[in-house]
Amino acid sequence: MGYKDREYRKNSVQPIEDILKDIMGRPNMSKGIYRSRIPSAWEAVMGPPVARVTRNVYFRDGVVYVSLYSSVIRNELMMQRDKIIQNLNNHIGAEIVKELVLK
């Protein structure tokens, strides 16, 4: 390891925040990260009452699919679909949720 190698390493130090932004900006890397954050985002955004009646949450191609035990709550949430999408995207920190399907 020569002097130039040490200088390059010394000058290439980046804050971890910049490194994480770079990783999250890569489409292939961010897909899996966002997909794994959707269930916890759903619970955080919707709160414990809705989380208790939620059976399953998953994300595919910009769509969040949610299965609920309660048809009454599902109907209530359908009327607030756009606001829920906006809140999920705000919680995650990226505009990845395009649609919400409630079953």
VENVEN-V762323 format. One line per field, one symbol per residue. ss: DSSP state (~ for helix, > for strand, _ for the rest). phi: phi as a letter, one per 20 degrees, with the letter a starting at -180 (. if undefined). psi: psi as a letter, one per 40 degrees, with the letter a starting at -180 (. if undefined). Layout:
# VENVEN-V762323
ss: ???
phi: ???
psi: ???
This chain:
# VENVEN-V762323
ss: __~~~~~~~~~____~~~~~~~~~__~~~~~~~~~~~~~~~~~~~~_~~~~~_>>>>>>>__>>>>>>__~~~~~~~~__~~~~~~~~~~~~______>>>>_
phi: .effffffffeefcfggffffffffegfffgfffgfefgffgfffenggfffdeebcbcblndedcdcfdfffgfffffdgfffgfffffffnbededbcddd
psi: haddddddddeehiidddddddddehddddddddddedddddddddidddddehdihihhfehhhhhidhddddddddeeddddddddddddeigdhdihhh.
